[in-house]
Amino acid sequence: MAIFFYFRTMKGKKILVGVTGSIACIKTTQLVRMLIKSGAEVKVIMTTSAQDFIQPLTFASLSGQPVASDFTENKDSGEWTNHVHWALWADAMVIAPCSAHTLSKMAAGLCDNFLMAVYMSSRCPIFVAPAMDHDMFLHAGTQANIASLMHRGHHILAPQEGSLASGLDGKGRMMEPEDIYTALQQHFAPHPKWVGKTVLITAGPTHEAIDPVRFIGNHSSGKMGFALALRAAESGAHVVLVTGPTQLKIQHPLVERISVTSSDEMAAACMKHFSNCDAAILSAAVADYKPKLQANQKIKKKDQSLNIELVPTIDIAHTLGQLKGIHQRIVGFALETENLLQNAADKMKRKNFDFIVANSANGAQSGFGSDDNTITIIYPDSRSIAFEPMHKTKVAQEILNQLCEII
């Protein structure tokens, strides 16, 4: 058991605690008490099975908040409990204990109760503390479900060995509340190397206007850049996020969002802030070309062909690479359809990056719009690190880990 201290880094954090049907839910009361004592706000969701072991009133008393378990607060009036509001409220969600049944539903995307609806609507980090009998935990199906959730970037809080409710000894005991708390605290604790640092991150596409209603653009969603921005901020860095058009949202006090549309606007924002930054991560998919002339009015369709002359856009990466000071670091991205590693290495050298993140536009688990990415990090000394496909939140952490080594 870990030595437990109440760290104030949890003060003001909003934690959703999901409780499922396991005798271990009795230990979750201690976790909720710890979180409240540390200054966190806690809301609890219980499944119907969990209420066979412990009453909702217990968690309501500890958290000071009503406990949710169903979509309707009052079945007579039909008053609705909005699962989306619950999901978006949280800074983190921890499911403890997580039964084999709930684990399988999470992996399969089965949404048949309020807890699963909140889980599937969440955008925050997910912590999962499995609790079950030893043989159930070792079953191939359970292990496959755990691997699936890890691939999505979830934090699996591995069960411990000891006496189980079945009377057997083995691995399957829910991680102790003190250790679950420590895992949450460490997630939110600033990394000493990032505290006081400023990181410029670009994200999303740029739209290069043809006329007032049409543009040249690409399919970038911005997911990679936003994942990087959130994880860098959670690590303690001040983040300047310069993003092109995207529907994504981000909420963190250390993230300064600057929304732009065109490559010229993105370039201007980057030039303005780069000199004050310790590092830049250039994940945006900036258009390489733009129309030489922009029509003032909508171009009407005609029978003949329409020719639009394109000119190169400002090369933001190259410009920042030339401006880079001795104390600054730049990470670039290369999305390629062929000769991935060679093209990425050439781009890194041309643009004076400290390392480059290469990813293919062809894979099912990479490219624009995907929640996953498959990357290879390449260094100027020809070293390269290839990663298995993983969720972009985890990709963000791996990139920041590499940058942390050289910043």
N, C-alpha and C positions, 0 to 999 in steps of 0.2 A: 504494500500500500504506500502511495506517495505521501510524503510529509505535506500537509495542507496549510496554506496561508491564504488569507483573503486579499487578493490584489484588487486595487481600485481601477484597474484597466477595464473591469466589467461595468463600471458605473455608467448608467444610462443605456447600456446595451439592451436590446429587445430580443428576448429568447423565447421561442416557442418550444414547449416540451410536449412531445407526443408519447402517450402511455398506452401500451397494448397488453393483451392478455397473457400475463406471466406472473408468477409469484414474486418475481424480482421487482415488480412495480412498487412494492413496499419500500425498497431502497431508493426509489425515485423521489420520495418525499424528502429525503436528506439532500438530494441534489437541488431540488427547488429551494429548500431552506438556505443552502449555501449561496445560490445565485441571488436570492433576495438580500441576504446579508451583505453581499459584495456590492450592492447598489444596482443590480440589473433589474429590469422589468421582465416579468415572467407571465406568460399565458399558457394554460395547459389544455390539451385536447386528449380526451380519453375515448378509446373504443368501447363498445358494449361489453366485450369480453374482459377488458380491464376492470370494469365496474363489478365483476364477480369477485375480485380480490380486494378492492378498496373503494370507498365511497368518494364521489366527486367533491363532497363537502370538505374532505381532508385537504385536497389540493387547492380548493377555493380559499380556505382559511390561510394556508401557507403563502399563497401567491397574492392574495388580496384582490383577485380577479375571478369573475365567473368562469366555470369550466365548460368548455364546449364539447359536445359529443354527437350532435345531430344538426341537420340543416334547418330545423325549425325550433325556435326557442319556446314557442307556445303553439302546440298542434291545433288548439281550438281557434286561435286567431290567425294562424298561418304566418306568424311573424318569422322572417327569414334570417338565418345566420349566414352572413356573406363570407364564404370561404376565401374569396379573392382578397378581401380586406385583411383577413387574418394572415394570409400568406405574405402580402406585401408589407405588413407591419413589421415583420421580423428581420433582425440582423443575422440571426442564425436559427436553425431548427435542429433539435436533437430528439431522436426517437429512442427512448430508453424506459423500459426494455423494448426491444424490437423482436417480436416472436417470429418463428419460421414462417408462419402464415403471412404476416405483414411484409416480411422480407421478400417473399415470393411475389406478392402483389406489387411492391415497389419496382421489382425487376421487370415484371410483365407489363406495368402501366395499367393495372386493373384498378378502377376507381369505383368502389362500391360503398364507401362510407365517408364521413366528414373529414377524418384524418387524411385519407388518401386524396381527397379533393384539394385540401390545403397543400399537401405535399406536392401534388402535380401542378399547382399554381405558383409555387414558391420560386423565388429568384435568388434566395440567400444560400449560404453554405449549409450543407446537410451533414449532420453527425448521426451515425447509426450505431447503437450499442446492442448487438444481438444477445439474446438469452434463450437458451433451449437445452435439451438434453444432449449429452456428448455425441451419441450416434446421429442425432438429427443434425447437429452442427457439422459433422464430418460427411454427411450425405452429399453425393455428387451434385444433387440439385441445389442444395444450400450453398455449396462452394461456388457453383456457377452463378448463382444470384448475387453473392458477395462480389465476385469478380466483375459482374456487370455493373454494379453500383460503384465500385472503385473506378472503373473505366469512365463513368460519368463525372468523376471528380468528387464523389462523396467521401467523407471521412469515416472509415470503419474503425470503431473502437472495439478492438478484438476482445472476445470473452476470455475469462481466466479459468484456470484449472482449480478444482476443489469439489466439495460435496455438492451434489445436485438434488433437486426436489424429488427425483426418482429414487433416491437412496444410493445411486451409483456415484463414483468419483470420476472426474474427467473434465475436459474442456467444454465450457458452455455457460459458466456463471457470468452474469452480466458484469462488466467492468465496474469496479467500485465507484461510488459517487464522487469521492475525492479525486479519482483519476479522470473521470469524465469532466469534472469541473476544470481540472488542470489543462486538459486538452482544449477546452473552450477558451480558457484564459490565454493559453499560449497562441492560439489562433489570432486573437485580437491584440496581443501584446506587440507593440512596435519593435521592429528589428533594430538593434543599436546602429547598424550601418546605414539604415535608411532615414533615421530620425535627423531632421535638419537638412536633408537633401531635397532638391527640386528636380522633378523628372518631367520632361516634355514628351507627350505621347500623341501621335496622330492616329486617326481612326476613320473608317468609312470610305465612301467614294467621294469624288468631286463631280459636279455637274457643270459642263461647259455649254453655255447658252448658244443656241442657233438663232432663236427668236424668243419672244416673251413666253412661249408655251412649250418649246422643244429644247432638248439638250443632248449632248453626247455624255455618256456615263458608263458605268459598269455595274456588276452585280454585287459588289461588296456590301456586306450587312453591317460592318463595324463591330461584330461580336468579339473579335480578337482584341482590338484596341480597347474596348470597354472592359474586357476581362483583365487586361494588363493594368488599366487605370485603377480599377477597384482593388486589385491585389496589391499594387504599389502603395495605394493610400492606406490600406489595412496594415501594411508593413511599417507605416510611419512617415512616408515621403509626402511632400506637397506635390501634387500632380497638376500640370497644366494640360488638359485634354482638348486638343484641337480636332474637332470632328466635322466631317462632311455630313450631308443629309442622311439621317437615319431615324428610325422610330424608337431606338433604344433610349432608356433613361438610366441615370446613375445618381445616387444620393450618397454622398460622403462629405463630411466637412473639409477634408483635405483635397478634394477634387475641384478644380476651377475649370468649368466647361466653357469652351469658346466654340460656338457653332458657326460654321462657314458653309458656303455653297461651292464656289469655284476654286480652281487651283491657285489663282492669283490671291484670293482671300486667304487660303490656307498658307500660302507662302508668306504673306504679310504678317499673319499671326505668329508663325514660327520664327521669323526674323526678329520680331518684337521681343519674344520671350527667351530665345535660345541663349543669349549671353548670360542670363541669370540662372541657367540650368546646369546641373551636374551631369545629366545624362539625357539622351533623347532616344525614344523607341519609335521608329517610323513604320508603323503598321498600316497606314492609310494606303488605299489604292488610288493614287493620284493619276488623273488622266494624262497621257503622254502628249496628246494633241488637243487643240481647241480651234473652233472656227476663227479664221482671220478677221471676218466681219460678222457682227451680230445685227440681225435685222431689227429695226425698231418696232415693226408690226408683224403679226403672224403671217408667215409665208403661205400663200394660197396654193392649193394643189392644182397642177396643170398637167396636160397630157405629155409634155416633153420631160426629158430627164432634168434633174436638179443637181448641179455641181456645187459642192461646198469646199472651198479651199481651207485646208487645215495648216496650222503652224504649231511648232513645239511649245509646250507649256514650260514654265519655269521648273528646272530640275531642283526641287527642294532638297533632296538628299545630297546631291553633289554640292550644292551651295553651303549647306550646313557642314558637310565634311571638310570643305576648304576653310570654314570659319572656326572649326573645332580647336579649342584651347588645350593646353597640356593636361589640364585637370578634368576635361570633359570626355565623355564616352558616348558613342553613337551605335545603336543597333538597327540594322536594316532588315527588310523582308524581301524575299524573292519568290514570286509565284510564277511558275513556269509550266509549259505544256510539253517541253522536251529538253533533254540535256540538263536536267535540273541542277545537279551538283556543280557542273562546270560553269553554267551560266550564272549561278548564284555566286560562285567564287570570283568570277570576273567582275561582277557587279560590286562586290565587297571591296575589291582593290581599287576600282575606278572611283568609288565614292568615299573612300577613306573610313570605312566602318571598322569598329572594333571586333565585331562578329556579325554574321548574317544568319537569318532564320530562313531556311529553304523549305518550301512546301509546294506540292504539285497541285495543279488545277484539275488533274484527271481522276484522282482517287475518290472513292465513295465516302471516305472519312477524312476529307480535307477540302480546301477550296472555299469559295464564296458561299455564305449562307449556312454552312454546316455548323452544328454544335461541336463537332470534333475537328481535330487537326492532326496531321501526321508530319512531323518536322524533323529536319536535320540542322543542327547548329554547326556552322563552319567558321573557323578562326583563320586569321591571316597566316599563321605558321603551318597551315594545311591540316591541322587537327580537325576532326569532325566527330560529332556525337549524334547518333541516330536514335530516335525515340519511337516507341510503338504508338499506334493511334490512341489518342486520349482526348478527353473533354477539354475545351478551350480554357476553362478555369485552371485546369491542371497544367496545360501548356504554358499559361501565363506564369504560373509559379516556377516552372522549370527555366523559363527565360530569365525571370528575375533572379533566380538562384545563380545562373551563369553570370549575369551582370554584376551581382553582388560581389563576386570573386575579383572583379577587376576595377570596381568603382573606387 
